[in-house]
Amino acid sequence: MITLPNSKISTKKSFVAINLGNNSVKGVVVSANKIVDYFIEKKDDLPVLLKDIWSKKRNLPEKVKISLKDPATLIRYFNFPKLDKKKMRAALFFELNKHIPFLPQEVYFDYAILEEASPREVFLLLAVAKKQFIDAIVSAFQNQGLKIIDINLDSVCLANLFLKVYKEEKNKNSAILDIGHSCSSLSILKDGLPFVTRDLEFNGSDAFSTLSHMKALPLKEIEAWVESPENSGEFLSLIQYSISNLAKEIKNSFDYFELNKGERVQTLYLTGGLANLAELNEVFSESLGLEVKTLGDFSKLNLSLPDAEFDKVKNGLAVSLGLSL
């Protein structure tokens, strides 16, 4: 189910890496180890949307990778007794109810050992998704004649992308803030491995709704207004209260990391649609007292795309790019 940082998987075959967001479906097309095309479509009835995408983008591969972020999915990190691989999965199943709010028989799960915590324990990542949620998605793809070769979670894809494009930062403590349309998440990486992932209350949809009310404009017009660089400063000023609360949530997670590891997070990387707002880096840098960058330097990826067009939307495609690796 999950492809973790530093995993070695061949990507020489052609496939489509699709990020199934709550507001839009974003994908990149991989052919002979090169990213050759991309698409961003508004979320609609999934079977209909898939049919439309494969009709408009002719000769797309039938193999797909999928990434998800939804309340029906979650990630947990914890220490667990060191066991033989054959015994690990069975042992985890019987321990699931200690770590997740779902019934064990209602979910699919996968895990990866991140490091040895002690001679007798390992520190692992547990990825969980509700069966009903996954089965509906798998059915939609299979009914279109598409073959799913990997299902992953957004935060893991972003960690993979970060480690690919910022290899020199691997030995630093870094965090990735993914500002989504319906939900946002924060992941903290220590020495290149995820340590904690948390969902946050702030999301783009609420921000746009607040602004729509303040300016008495329809949501569609607000989204277009926010995309204009000259309006970004006013936008951040109008949602200052929400941004301030988000910064407090982030700081609480950083304090948790420092308490457990005795070290500080050194750099925060922003991604997602709102990461295009240049002033946002400055706001978080001032609030958190650390360096803030946009996770947007994709020059190390094997891209064969029109630079000008891609640059406008690349922050929103970060999960799909991480999934393609």
C-alpha positions, 0 to 999 in steps of 0.5 A: 500500500505504501512506498516509503522514503528510500524505498527502491522501486523501478519507475521505468514502466509507464503509468499515471500518478494520480492524487485524489483530492477532495476538491480536484484530481491531479495527475502526472504522466510517467513514460520511460522514467520521464514525467511527460504530462500532467492534468488538474481536474475539478473533482466530480463523479469519479467514474465519469471523471476518469473516463473524461481524462482518459478520453481527452488525454489520448494514449494514457497508460492503463497502469495507475498509482493513487495517493489519498488524504481523507478522514478515512485514512490515517498514519501512526508512528510508534515503537513495536516489538521486533518480530519476524516479518511473517509474524509482524503483520499478524501481531499488528492486526491484533494491536490495531485497536490500540492505535486507530479509531476504526475497527481492525476488520474494517480497514486495510493496513500496511507498515514500514519499519523506519529504524531500530529504536532499541535491540528489542523494538523498532520504530514503525509507520502504520498506514490505515485506510477504511475498506469501504473507502478504498473498495469504492475507489478501486472499483471506479478505476477497474470499471474503466479498465485501469490497473492500480499498481500502488495506493499511497498516502499524501504525506508519504508522497511528499516525504519521498519528493522532499528527499528526492529534491532536497537531498542535502537537507536529509540530515536536518530536522525539517517539516512539510506543511501541505495546505489542502483545499479541504484539510491540511497536514504537517509532517516532521522528518528527522534525519530524512525519516518521518517522525510524526504526521498530524492533520490540522484544522486550517484549509483553503476552503474555509479561507475562501468562504471567509473571504467570500463573505467579507468581500460579498463575492461568489466563491469562484470569483474569490478563488480567481481573485486570490490567484492574482499575485497583487491580492495575496497580501490583502488575502493574508491580512483578511484571514490573519486570525486563521493563519495565526491559529495555524501557526500555533498548531504548527508550533505545538507540533514542533514543541512535541518534537523538541520534547521527544527528540531534544532537537528543534525543527530547522526548516519548514517547507510549504506545499499545496495551492496556497503555497504560491502566496509569496508572503506566506513564507514570511508570515510563518517565518516570523511566527515560528522563528525559523526558515520557511521555504516553498517545496517547489524546486523540482529541477532534480526531477526528470521532467519533460514539460513546458516550464512556463505552464508547469511553474504556475501549478507545480505546487499543487502537483507536489503529491503527484510528483512524489507519487511518481518517484 
